[in-house]
Amino acid sequence: MSVKNKARDRLPSGRLKSYRRVGSHFASCARWFDKSPSWYRNMMMTRPERREVRKLLNQVVRGRDADGIAFPVSNKPFAWWW
């Protein structure tokens, strides 16, 4: 909840929204939580991207023109592990 705006969020029905709304409220979203496990994202997406960025930054430090380098996009859609 915001410190600035003390108005409480409301449900579509108009009732006040609970702060502790967990469990069955998120049951419909449960199938989306493990689409790509964190270990897979770390090993197959985050590490290779950081490796590529480190390699490109080292090239810039060694004198390569930074304007001609295309750095990887970090918010690209990722490949699902299944």
C-alpha positions as CSV (number, residue, x, y, z in Angstrom):
1,M,0.0,0.0,0.0
2,S,1.2,3.5,-0.8
3,V,2.4,5.8,1.9
4,K,1.2,8.8,-0.1
5,N,-2.3,7.5,-1.1
6,K,-4.0,6.0,1.9
7,A,-7.2,5.0,-0.1
8,R,-7.6,1.2,0.0
9,D,-7.9,-0.7,-3.2
10,R,-11.3,-2.1,-4.0
11,L,-12.6,-5.3,-5.7
12,P,-14.7,-5.1,-8.9
13,S,-17.8,-5.5,-6.6
14,G,-16.9,-2.4,-4.7
15,R,-15.8,-4.1,-1.5
16,L,-12.4,-3.3,0.1
17,K,-9.6,-5.4,-1.1
18,S,-7.9,-7.6,1.5
19,Y,-4.1,-7.1,2.1
20,R,-3.7,-10.8,2.7
21,R,-5.4,-12.1,-0.4
22,V,-3.6,-15.3,-1.2
23,G,-4.4,-18.9,-1.8
24,S,-7.5,-19.4,-3.9
25,H,-7.3,-15.9,-5.3
26,F,-4.1,-16.8,-7.1
27,A,-5.1,-20.4,-7.9
28,S,-6.0,-19.4,-11.4
29,C,-2.4,-18.0,-11.9
30,A,-0.6,-21.0,-10.4
31,R,-0.1,-22.6,-13.8
32,W,1.9,-19.6,-15.0
33,F,4.4,-19.5,-12.1
34,D,6.8,-22.2,-13.3
35,K,6.7,-21.8,-17.0
36,S,10.5,-21.2,-17.0
37,P,12.2,-22.2,-13.7
38,S,14.6,-19.8,-12.2
39,W,17.5,-22.2,-12.5
40,Y,16.9,-22.5,-16.2
41,R,16.5,-18.7,-16.7
42,N,19.8,-18.2,-14.8
43,M,21.7,-20.9,-16.6
44,M,20.4,-20.4,-20.2
45,M,19.5,-16.7,-20.4
46,T,21.0,-14.5,-17.7
47,R,24.5,-16.0,-17.6
48,P,25.0,-16.1,-21.4
49,E,23.8,-12.5,-21.7
50,R,26.1,-11.3,-19.0
51,R,28.9,-13.2,-20.6
52,E,28.3,-11.5,-23.9
53,V,28.0,-8.0,-22.3
54,R,31.3,-8.6,-20.4
55,K,33.0,-9.6,-23.6
56,L,31.7,-6.5,-25.5
57,L,32.7,-4.2,-22.6
58,N,36.2,-5.6,-22.6
59,Q,36.4,-4.9,-26.3
60,V,35.4,-1.3,-25.7
61,V,38.0,-0.9,-23.0
62,R,40.6,-2.3,-25.4
63,G,39.8,0.4,-28.0
64,R,36.9,-0.9,-30.2
65,D,34.4,1.7,-31.3
66,A,31.4,1.5,-28.9
67,D,29.0,3.0,-31.6
68,G,29.5,-0.1,-33.8
69,I,28.6,-2.6,-31.1
70,A,25.1,-4.0,-30.7
71,F,24.6,-5.0,-27.0
72,P,22.1,-7.8,-26.3
73,V,18.6,-6.8,-25.4
74,S,17.8,-7.8,-21.8
75,N,14.0,-7.7,-22.1
76,K,13.8,-10.0,-25.1
77,P,11.2,-12.8,-24.9
78,F,12.9,-15.9,-23.5
79,A,12.8,-19.4,-24.7
80,W,10.6,-21.7,-22.6
81,W,12.4,-24.7,-21.1
82,W,9.7,-27.2,-22.0
